[in-house]
Amino acid sequence: MHSGSSENRNNSFEHYYTEEPSTVLKVKEVQVKLKNGHLYIFKSPSGVYSFGALDKATEILINHHAPVFGKVLDIGCGYGVIGIIIKKEEPKVDLFMSDINKRAVEFAKINAKNNNIEADIRQGNLYEPWNDMKFDHIISNPPIVAGKEVWMKLIEGAFEHLNAGGTLQLVAYHNKGGERIKKYMNEIFGNVEDIWKEGGIRIYISKKNQ
């Protein structure tokens, strides 16, 4: 989701798409106000995307994702913004969150507790923490900067880990990798739609029909 030189992309990759961030821990408070006026407060640690501020793609996803129910997996959850807000707005959801980044998982747990929600939060790469589990919805702001192998595996794994009728919802800058993501979602699921477009960012949704 980042532009700039390959050197900058590699630095971003090392900062957050890694199991053990090497950056010195700093913590900032992030306030998230939804379009419905609800206000949320999160602790945002360095070494976890996106430090100290809510990125635009995540903001769009939490405000405009398609309705979810049942078991919802926020994969690559960072410090927990997407999943925690979904759970607060839809309390009947069973929330699951995971990230490869140990610091992200630690702060997702802190933020879940601070926002008074229950969630199953695990550390691990992509679907490794979830074994044979199935979900009704999988949602993510995928780490495009980590390379196409990562987001391709995220999409492939989503098909395997969704119940019939379940959806995968991803957000991306369409001209910075999102178009390729959309095409691959269609390749794996046989369908894909744009459900929101704003400022070059789109939310893509695919449904598992079998």
Secondary structure, 3 states (H helix, E strand, C coil): CCCCCHHHHHHHHHHHCCCCCCCCCCEEEEEEECCCCCEEEEEEECCCCCCCCCCHHHHHHHHHCCCCCCEEEEECCCCCHHHHHHHHHCCCCEEEEEECCHHHHHHHHHHHHHCCCCCEEEECCCCHHHCCCCEEEEEECCCHHHCHHHHHHHHHHHHHHEEEEEEEEEEEEHHHHHHHHHHHHHHHHCCCEEEEEECCEEEEEEECCC
